[in-house]
């Protein structure tokens, strides 16, 4: 019994030491991957079969402003901008056909609305008239995934 306890304690100490070393290696690997993705502007892969869609709107809808938009996502998860989590992203609403380079981080403009807090719905104030809307999912650094996850583009009329 006297020999068993010291051996058990030695075994636990060795395991704990190996765990912190592995944790340190994992953290260094994650930090290096983040640096490479950011520096080279690499897009994260989207999950095959993932889909972005409007939950409550359809093409041809006639609506009053502010317009409630509910964002739908299938096959991936939602996380806030700046949070690097595998197979996740945050929503952007593209209004009236903005020019977008899907290989770069998205700028914030009047036509490209960012929902980097992980929001899954919004109310948009739109002027009366016809508008197009499209959802786009982007990664933690506001860069669209590859391939890009875009909803169908819809046209609505605001009264």
Secondary structure, 3 states (H helix, E strand, C coil): CHHHHHHHHHHHHHHHHHHHHHHHHHHHHHHHHHHHHHHHCCCCECCCCCEEEECCCCCCCEECCCEEEEEEEECCEECCCCCCCCCEEEEEEEECCCCCCCCCECCCCCCEEEECCCCCEEEECCCCEEEEEEEEEECCCCEEEEEEEECCCEEEEEC
